[in-house]
Amino acid sequence: MARSIRFAPLLVVAGALLVACRPDAAPIAPRAPASGGGFVAGETAPDAAADPRSTKPWRDALRGDRQAIRIPDHTPMRGAAAPLVTVVHFGDYTDPKSAAQARAIDEALRRWPDDVRLAFVHVPGSSRPVARMAAQTAAAAGATDRFWDVHDRLFADPPADAAAIERVVTTAGLDLATWRQAIADRVHEPWIAANIAAARELGVARAGVVAINGRTGPKDAAALVAAIGQEREATAALVRDGLPRAEIYAEILAVADVPKPLGAAGAPGAVDPQLNYAVPAAGRPVLGPVDARVTIIAFSDFQCPFCARAQATLAEIRKRHPDDVRIVFRNLPLAFHAQARDLAKLALAADRFGKFWPMHDLIFESGGRDFTQWKRFAKKSRLDPRKLARAMAAPELEQMLAEDAAVAAAFGARGTPTFFVNGRLLGGAQPVDAFEALITEELAKAEAFAAEDPGGEGTFYDRLIEGFAGPIEPAG
């Protein structure tokens, strides 16, 4: 029976991690990841006070700024069977930074073959269309116990196109026809998608993150070997103090306090304007082609004058890009705008009758200052005021507003208007040129993704954001 994509949380001991492994220090062959999941972000660690091991002296030394990264037994691993240091590499075979990190980690494995173990998690970038194919190729190789051979070949010369990947397949001695069929059928796509989702849960937004015994390692490859060596020395000292070597990783899981996300950069709550965030769009009013290459999600307040000013800009963008851009509207009524919440519910109620955008335009054209005009708006939109009043009273509208507020907070939208252009932040009533600059960049990336996109469930945007960053770390 195929494993489900999302694994139940696994509290594993070191021995359980290696159930498919040889007892020596040779590379550990991964199980074939035909349809399985990936890493699992740790649930709440066991209560140390209730744990009979909690009084052991190494507990305090292991605490602090570690993530509980639970490793299913089928995850690709190599290195020591009972390591002092477990390194988890979140990588992309087409990313030069990931490749440099991989070489540094290999150096650590060569220096300390009995003390270091590597586990690899796929985080292919959505802006590089061959990245997903490269990840699936490595997974396909794992089905015949050739994962690490192909892994090393891909990182040795990061592929720029499908032809380069095909050369790796040929030189690695894999059956070309079988590989082509596996790629065409997306056989290993569930495995790759699960890796991305699990990485996101751990706060890993993109490739190039390395965890060393649960701690975020340096991004600079040159510093990685030294950081691994330092952790090795510190853990070896704990072993000398009595920490059983076979229980090192289980002890880390037990005390990890799940601090800030792995690889988090910048101040808490800060949005990186260069990063694509997976801001959801489903279930909200949309203007434009359903499968447009660029989705602009607008967080707006009907009583906000800057939001009203931005409407002409959005109209111009739609005029310039009728086939490539769609607008998704999310409400963010601010507390100091007394009528904004009622106006938001008025527009959402109109949406129940297919009239969101006419109502949207009427409210903004009026200046959004007088909710008492709602009956006039209803008549102008050819809506029955009595039916519209009943729709406005529906509790589901309050739920939608609460959901919009939660999404805004999760992705750092604290004021209005705030826009996300294919997940890239653009705050305030920006001029057309500011939108055009982002649209040009994101359209090129989306077209590259589309060339490799086989379709499937959801809209184009839904598939595109699978590899985007998740919610940011909250401030405070």
C-alpha positions, 0 to 999 in steps of 0.5 A, spaced: 500 500 500 502 506 498 504 511 503 500 517 504 503 524 502 502 527 509 506 522 514 503 522 521 508 525 526 514 520 528 517 520 534 523 516 532 529 513 535 536 513 532 535 505 531 528 506 527 531 511 523 536 506 520 531 500 519 533 500 512 540 501 513 547 497 513 550 497 520 557 500 518 559 507 516 557 506 508 552 510 504 545 508 506 541 506 500 534 510 501 528 506 500 524 507 493 520 514 494 515 512 489 509 516 492 511 517 499 512 523 504 517 527 506 520 530 513 515 532 518 515 538 522 516 536 530 509 536 534 510 538 541 516 535 544 515 530 550 514 533 557 521 533 560 518 533 567 514 527 565 520 524 562 524 519 566 530 521 562 529 529 563 534 529 569 540 527 565 546 532 564 546 532 557 539 535 556 540 542 558 546 542 553 542 540 547 536 545 549 536 551 545 534 554 538 533 547 535 528 544 530 525 537 531 526 534 524 523 527 524 525 523 519 521 517 516 525 511 515 525 511 507 528 518 506 535 518 502 540 518 507 548 516 507 554 516 512 554 514 519 549 509 522 550 512 529 552 519 528 554 524 532 551 529 527 545 529 523 545 534 517 539 535 513 540 539 506 534 542 503 536 543 496 535 544 489 539 540 483 539 546 479 541 551 484 549 553 485 548 555 492 545 548 494 551 545 489 556 548 493 553 546 500 553 539 497 560 539 496 561 542 503 557 537 506 561 531 502 567 534 505 565 533 512 562 526 510 569 524 508 573 527 514 568 524 519 565 518 516 563 515 522 560 521 525 556 524 520 550 523 517 546 526 511 539 526 509 536 530 503 530 534 502 528 536 495 526 543 495 526 545 487 525 552 485 519 554 482 522 559 478 527 554 474 523 549 470 528 543 470 528 543 477 522 539 479 524 534 473 531 534 476 528 532 483 524 527 480 530 524 476 533 523 483 527 520 486 527 515 480 534 513 481 532 511 488 527 506 486 533 502 483 538 504 489 542 509 485 539 515 488 546 518 491 550 516 484 545 521 480 544 526 486 552 527 486 552 527 478 546 533 478 550 537 483 557 536 480 554 540 474 547 543 475 543 542 469 540 548 465 535 544 461 532 537 460 537 535 455 543 536 461 538 531 465 538 526 460 545 526 459 546 525 467 541 519 466 545 516 460 551 516 464 549 514 470 546 507 466 539 508 468 534 506 463 532 512 458 526 509 456 523 508 463 526 514 466 522 518 460 516 514 462 516 516 469 517 523 468 511 523 463 507 520 468 509 524 474 510 518 478 515 521 483 511 527 483 507 526 490 514 525 493 517 531 491 510 535 493 511 532 500 518 534 501 516 541 499 510 541 503 514 538 509 520 543 508 515 549 508 512 547 515 519 547 518 520 554 515 524 553 509 521 557 504 527 555 498 533 551 497 540 552 500 538 551 508 542 546 512 540 544 519 546 541 523 543 537 529 536 541 528 540 548 528 540 552 522 547 552 519 551 557 515 548 559 508 556 560 506 558 553 504 565 555 506 563 555 513 559 549 513 564 544 514 567 548 520 560 548 523 559 541 522 566 540 526 564 544 531 557 540 533 561 534 532 566 536 538 560 538 542 556 532 541 562 528 542 563 531 549 556 529 551 557 522 549 563 522 554 559 525 559 554 519 558 549 520 552 548 514 549 551 515 542 545 511 539 540 516 542 543 522 540 538 524 535 532 522 539 534 526 545 535 532 540 527 531 538 525 530 545 528 537 547 527 541 541 523 547 543 521 549 535 524 556 535 524 561 529 523 557 522 529 554 519 533 559 514 529 565 517 532 571 515 531 578 517 527 581 523 521 577 525 514 579 521 518 582 515 516 580 508 522 579 503 520 583 497 524 578 493 521 572 495 515 569 492 509 567 498 504 562 497 498 567 498 492 563 497 487 565 492 481 560 492 474 562 494 475 569 493 472 574 487 477 574 481 477 578 475 481 576 469 482 569 466 482 563 471 489 561 468 492 567 467 500 567 468 500 572 473 495 573 479 495 579 483 492 579 490 489 585 493 488 586 500 483 592 500 479 596 505 473 600 501 473 606 506 481 607 504 482 613 499 489 609 497 485 603 495 480 607 491 486 611 488 489 604 486 483 602 482 485 606 476 492 603 476 489 596 476 484 597 471 490 600 467 494 593 468 488 589 466 488 593 460 495 592 458 495 584 460 488 582 458 490 575 458 496 574 462 493 578 469 488 576 474 486 580 480 484 577 486 480 581 492 481 580 499 478 584 504 482 587 510 477 593 513 481 597 518 478 598 525 479 606 524 474 606 518 467 605 521 463 603 515 469 599 512 466 592 515 459 593 513 461 595 506 466 589 505 460 585 507 455 588 502 460 587 496 461 579 499 453 579 499 453 581 492 458 576 490 453 571 492 449 574 486 454 574 481 455 582 482 461 583 486 465 587 481 459 592 479 458 593 487 466 593 488 466 599 483 460 603 485 463 603 493 469 605 490 466 610 486 462 613 491 468 614 496 466 609 501 463 613 506 456 612 506 454 605 507 446 608 508 447 608 500 447 600 500 440 600 497 441 605 491 447 601 490 443 594 490 438 597 485 444 600 480 447 593 480 440 590 479 439 586 485 433 585 490 435 589 496 431 584 501 435 578 498 441 582 498 440 584 506 439 577 507 445 575 504 449 580 508 446 577 515 449 571 513 454 568 518 459 566 513 461 573 511 464 574 518 467 568 517 470 570 510 473 577 513 476 573 519 479 568 514 482 574 510 485 578 516 488 571 518 491 570 511 493 578 511 497 577 518 500 570 516 503 574 510 505 581 513 499 585 510 498 590 515 495 596 511 491 597 505 492 597 500 497 591 500 498 587 493 502 580 492 504 579 485 505 572 484 506 572 491 511 578 491 510 584 496 508 590 493 505 595 498 501 601 498 498 605 492 504 604 487 504 607 480 503 603 474 511 602 473 512 599 479 507 593 478 509 593 471 516 591 473 514 586 478 509 583 472 515 583 467 519 579 472 514 574 474 511 573 467 517 570 465 518 566 471 511 563 470 512 562 463 518 558 464 514 554 469 508 553 464 513 550 459 514 544 464 507 544 468 503 538 466 496 541 469 492 537 474 488 540 480 486 547 481 488 553 477 495 555 474 496 559 480 495 553 485 500 549 482 505 555 481 505 556 488 506 549 491 514 551 491 513 558 494 514 560 501 509 559 507 507 564 512 512 569 515 515 568 522 510 573 526 513 578 530 514 578 538 
